Every structure is written in structure tokens, then in C-alpha cells.
Amino acid sequence: MSELQLIHGFHAVTSRLRQREGAVREIYIDASRRDQRARDLLEMAKSRGVRVIPVDAKRLDGMAGEARHQGVVAKVEPVRMPTHIEDVLEELKEPPLLLLLDGVTDPHNLGACLRVADAMGVHAVIAPKDHAVGLNATVAKVASGAADSVPYLMVTNLARTMRELKDRDIWLIGADEHAKNDLYQIKLGGPLGWVLGAEGSGLRRLTRETCDELARIPMLGSVESLNVSVSAGICLAEARRQRRQGRT
């Protein structure tokens, strides 16, 4: 039997119930909550035969650590997702659309990136095992269910993985504020991987050099940079727009 994991927050727990109800073993909820959100969760759990245990807030604090649990924690089986990019690519019926993250260490940023990736139909998010955050309860909470639907692949060597993707004719575009061209000037309709670094530090040198092309997001206001999840949303949305228009 797989070791159970803890997830917390209403979005994460309800999403897991909807997508993989059999993987939810039991739910712990703040006994003092009587609001509609809590009642809806109780009804959903009851309809799926999942045990709900009312507990005090102190116990939930202990289970979730320092994270904001919103009064609900669940014990769940780990989600079985693809562990290799080959497994993802072989199942695709359209050109790959990937998101590669270099140096994203904040779980809130990763969770937001996964949420954006899910919305834009990204087939996998790839990150290095070093200099990156893994999937944890905070990531799952912020991702609002996307951690269960978008494969998150952590690789030993990001640059080597990028070269392997290029061998598969996947064009890799790095988001770089100093790039000559902006993303609206380049073609994004084919097999594609967007490569983004963390806000502030950006892409590491080797990652940048391994990209096929660099592109910048045109900044028309007074701010100088964007959160990595916002940048990912802009880049991926433009790729999807061009795909719909058939631009390759």
C-alpha cells in the first residue's frame, strides 16, 4: 500500500474528490465550521463514501504545519503521474506544449504555474531536481487541482533534457527580458517548450544557451518584471492563440 500524503485547503481537497475520489481516504475538518463551503464539502464526501472526521483547529494546525489549511486536511494516496517525458510525448495527439521552469523554488509560484499550465493545456511541466521545489501540500493547495492533472517531471539535468527535447524537434523558447524579439514576433504554433526562470534571477546561463530562441514579454507600464506564473500565462496563451489560428 502506498504511503498516504496530506493535502489541505478546500480547492485541493474538493478537486481530489472530483478527479480521484478513490484516492481520498479520510478528511479532517474544523468542527467549528458551519458555513456553506464546509457543508458542500461534507455533502460531496458523503456522496462518495469518504469518511469525514470533525477535529479542533489545533489538530489541523499540527497536521498542516505552518501552511494555511482553511479548516480542512485530507489523507490521500499519491497521484500516479508519468515519471518520464517519453511517457507523456508518446500519448499525445497534438504537437507538444511544454513548460520548463528553471530555478522556481517557491511553492506558491510552482502551484500558480501548474494552475496556468492546466488552463492552457500544457502537456507537462519540467524542472530540475536541484534549484526547484517539489510537489507538496502548499503546491497542491495553490494549484487548485492542477497538481493532479498536469505531470510535473523533475529531471537530474535540465540542459540535457532540453537537448533531448530538441532532438525530438521540439522548439525551445526562453523568456528573457533582454531578448531582441518579443513573443508576438515569433511563431509559436508547432511543437514547443517555453523555458522560464524565477523572477529576478531569470534563466541560468547554460539553460539560456541551450534554448533555440529567446523572446521577451513587452512591458508597457512602469513595472520591470512579472511573477513567473504571470509570465507563463502570457507566453502560453499566445502559443495557444497561434495554434488556433493555424500559425506554424
C-alpha positions as CSV (number, residue, x, y, z in Angstrom):
1,M,0.0,0.0,0.0
2,S,1.3,3.5,-0.9
3,E,2.2,5.8,1.9
4,L,-0.5,8.3,2.4
5,Q,0.0,12.0,1.9
6,L,-1.6,15.1,3.4
7,I,-3.2,17.8,1.3
8,H,-5.1,20.9,2.6
9,G,-7.3,23.7,1.5
10,F,-10.8,23.5,0.1
11,H,-9.8,23.7,-3.6
12,A,-7.2,20.9,-3.3
13,V,-9.4,18.6,-1.3
14,T,-12.6,19.1,-3.4
15,S,-10.6,18.7,-6.6
16,R,-9.1,15.4,-5.5
17,L,-12.6,14.2,-4.6
18,R,-13.9,15.1,-8.1
19,Q,-10.9,13.7,-10.0
20,R,-9.8,10.7,-7.9
21,E,-12.4,10.0,-5.2
22,G,-11.0,6.6,-4.5
23,A,-7.6,8.1,-3.6
24,V,-9.1,10.1,-0.7
25,R,-9.0,8.0,2.5
26,E,-10.4,10.5,5.0
27,I,-11.0,14.1,5.5
28,Y,-10.4,16.1,8.7
29,I,-12.5,19.3,9.0
30,D,-12.6,22.0,11.6
31,A,-15.6,21.0,13.9
32,S,-16.5,24.7,14.4
33,R,-17.1,25.4,10.7
34,R,-20.8,25.6,9.8
35,D,-20.6,27.7,6.6
36,Q,-21.8,26.7,3.2
37,R,-18.4,25.8,1.9
38,A,-17.9,23.3,4.7
39,R,-21.5,21.9,4.2
40,D,-20.8,21.4,0.4
41,L,-17.6,19.5,1.2
42,L,-19.4,17.3,3.7
43,E,-22.1,16.5,1.1
44,M,-19.6,15.7,-1.6
45,A,-17.6,13.4,0.7
46,K,-20.8,11.7,1.9
47,S,-21.9,11.1,-1.7
48,R,-18.6,9.5,-2.5
49,G,-18.4,7.4,0.7
50,V,-15.4,9.2,2.2
51,R,-15.1,9.4,5.9
52,V,-15.1,12.9,7.4
53,I,-13.7,13.5,10.9
54,P,-14.5,16.7,12.8
55,V,-11.5,17.9,14.8
56,D,-10.4,21.0,16.5
57,A,-8.3,23.7,14.8
58,K,-5.2,22.9,16.9
59,R,-5.1,19.4,15.4
60,L,-5.4,20.7,11.9
61,D,-2.6,23.2,12.6
62,G,-0.4,20.3,13.7
63,M,-1.2,18.3,10.5
64,A,-0.6,21.1,8.1
65,G,2.3,22.7,9.8
66,E,2.7,26.4,9.1
67,A,0.5,26.3,6.0
68,R,-2.9,27.9,5.8
69,H,-5.3,24.9,5.7
70,Q,-8.6,26.7,5.7
71,G,-10.0,24.3,8.2
72,V,-9.7,21.1,6.1
73,V,-7.0,18.5,5.7
74,A,-7.2,15.2,3.8
75,K,-5.2,11.9,3.8
76,V,-4.9,10.8,0.2
77,E,-3.0,8.2,-1.9
78,P,-0.3,9.7,-4.1
79,V,-1.4,10.5,-7.6
80,R,0.2,8.3,-10.2
81,M,1.5,10.5,-12.9
82,P,4.0,9.9,-15.7
83,T,7.6,10.0,-14.5
84,H,9.4,10.3,-17.8
85,I,8.8,12.8,-20.6
86,E,8.8,9.9,-23.1
87,D,5.7,8.6,-21.5
88,V,4.0,11.9,-21.9
89,L,5.0,12.5,-25.5
90,E,4.1,9.1,-26.8
91,E,0.4,9.6,-25.7
92,L,-0.1,13.0,-27.4
93,K,-2.5,13.5,-30.3
94,E,-1.3,17.1,-30.9
95,P,2.1,18.9,-31.1
96,P,3.6,19.0,-27.6
97,L,3.3,22.2,-25.5
98,L,5.6,22.1,-22.5
99,L,6.6,24.4,-19.7
100,L,10.2,24.2,-18.4
101,L,10.9,26.0,-15.1
102,D,14.5,26.9,-14.1
103,G,15.1,27.9,-10.5
104,V,11.5,28.2,-9.3
105,T,11.9,27.4,-5.6
106,D,8.8,28.9,-4.1
107,P,5.8,26.5,-3.7
108,H,3.3,29.3,-4.3
109,N,4.9,30.1,-7.6
110,L,5.0,26.5,-8.6
111,G,1.4,26.0,-7.7
112,A,0.3,29.0,-9.7
113,C,2.4,27.8,-12.7
114,L,0.7,24.4,-12.6
115,R,-2.7,26.1,-12.5
116,V,-1.8,28.2,-15.5
117,A,-0.4,25.1,-17.3
118,D,-3.6,23.2,-16.7
119,A,-5.7,26.1,-18.0
120,M,-3.5,26.4,-21.2
121,G,-3.5,22.7,-21.9
122,V,0.2,22.2,-21.2
123,H,1.2,18.5,-21.5
124,A,3.9,18.6,-18.8
125,V,5.9,20.9,-16.6
126,I,9.6,20.1,-16.3
127,A,12.0,21.3,-13.6
128,P,15.5,20.3,-12.4
129,K,15.7,18.3,-9.2
130,D,18.1,20.8,-7.8
131,H,17.2,24.5,-7.6
132,A,13.5,23.7,-7.7
133,V,10.6,23.0,-5.3
134,G,8.9,19.6,-5.3
135,L,5.2,18.8,-5.1
136,N,4.0,19.4,-1.6
137,A,0.8,20.3,0.2
138,T,1.3,24.0,-0.4
139,V,1.8,23.5,-4.1
140,A,-1.3,21.3,-4.3
141,K,-3.4,23.9,-2.4
142,V,-2.3,26.8,-4.7
143,A,-2.6,24.7,-7.8
144,S,-6.3,24.1,-7.0
145,G,-6.3,20.7,-8.5
146,A,-3.8,21.2,-11.3
147,A,-1.2,19.2,-9.4
148,D,-3.4,16.2,-10.1
149,S,-3.8,16.8,-13.8
150,V,-0.5,18.2,-15.2
151,P,2.5,15.9,-15.0
152,Y,5.4,17.6,-13.1
153,L,8.6,16.0,-14.1
154,M,11.8,16.7,-12.1
155,V,14.9,15.8,-14.1
156,T,18.5,15.4,-13.0
157,N,20.0,17.6,-15.7
158,L,17.7,20.3,-17.2
159,A,20.1,21.2,-20.0
160,R,20.5,17.6,-21.1
161,T,16.7,17.1,-21.0
162,M,16.4,20.2,-23.2
163,R,18.8,18.8,-25.7
164,E,16.8,15.6,-25.8
165,L,13.6,17.6,-26.5
166,K,15.3,19.4,-29.3
167,D,16.3,16.0,-30.8
168,R,12.6,15.4,-30.9
169,D,12.1,18.6,-32.9
170,I,10.5,20.5,-30.0
171,W,11.4,24.2,-30.3
172,L,12.5,25.7,-27.0
173,I,12.0,29.4,-26.4
174,G,13.5,31.0,-23.4
175,A,11.7,34.0,-21.8
176,D,14.4,36.7,-21.4
177,E,13.8,40.4,-20.8
178,H,16.9,41.3,-22.9
179,A,15.8,39.3,-26.0
180,K,15.8,41.1,-29.3
181,N,12.3,39.9,-30.3
182,D,9.1,39.9,-28.3
183,L,6.9,36.9,-28.2
184,Y,4.4,38.4,-30.6
185,Q,7.0,38.5,-33.3
186,I,7.8,34.8,-33.4
187,K,6.0,31.7,-34.5
188,L,4.7,29.5,-31.6
189,G,2.3,27.1,-33.4
190,G,4.4,23.9,-33.6
191,P,5.9,21.5,-31.1
192,L,7.0,24.0,-28.4
193,G,8.5,24.3,-24.9
194,W,8.5,27.6,-23.1
195,V,11.5,28.0,-20.7
196,L,11.1,30.4,-17.8
197,G,13.3,31.2,-14.8
198,A,12.4,32.7,-11.5
199,E,11.5,36.3,-11.2
200,G,14.7,38.3,-10.5
201,S,17.3,35.7,-11.3
202,G,15.8,34.6,-14.6
203,L,17.4,31.8,-16.6
204,R,20.7,30.3,-15.7
205,R,23.5,30.7,-18.3
206,L,23.5,27.1,-19.5
207,T,19.7,27.0,-19.7
208,R,19.6,30.2,-21.7
209,E,22.3,29.0,-24.1
210,T,20.5,25.7,-24.7
211,C,17.3,27.4,-25.9
212,D,16.7,27.6,-29.6
213,E,15.5,31.1,-29.3
214,L,14.9,33.9,-26.8
215,A,11.8,36.1,-26.5
216,R,10.7,38.9,-24.2
217,I,7.4,40.0,-22.9
218,P,6.8,43.6,-24.0
219,M,6.4,45.7,-20.8
220,L,4.3,48.8,-21.4
221,G,3.8,50.0,-17.9
222,S,6.1,51.0,-15.0
223,V,6.9,47.6,-13.5
224,E,10.1,46.0,-14.6
225,S,9.3,42.3,-14.1
226,L,6.4,39.8,-13.7
227,N,5.9,36.9,-11.4
228,V,6.9,33.7,-13.2
229,S,3.3,32.3,-13.2
230,V,2.0,35.5,-14.8
231,S,4.8,35.4,-17.4
232,A,4.0,31.7,-18.1
233,G,0.3,32.6,-18.6
234,I,1.1,35.3,-21.1
235,C,3.6,33.1,-23.1
236,L,1.4,30.0,-23.1
237,A,-1.8,31.9,-24.0
238,E,0.0,33.4,-27.1
239,A,1.1,29.9,-28.1
240,R,-2.4,28.6,-27.8
241,R,-3.8,31.6,-29.8
242,Q,-1.4,31.0,-32.6
243,R,-2.3,27.3,-32.6
244,R,-6.0,28.1,-33.0
245,Q,-5.1,30.4,-35.9
246,G,-3.0,27.6,-37.5
247,R,0.2,29.6,-37.4
248,T,3.2,27.3,-37.6
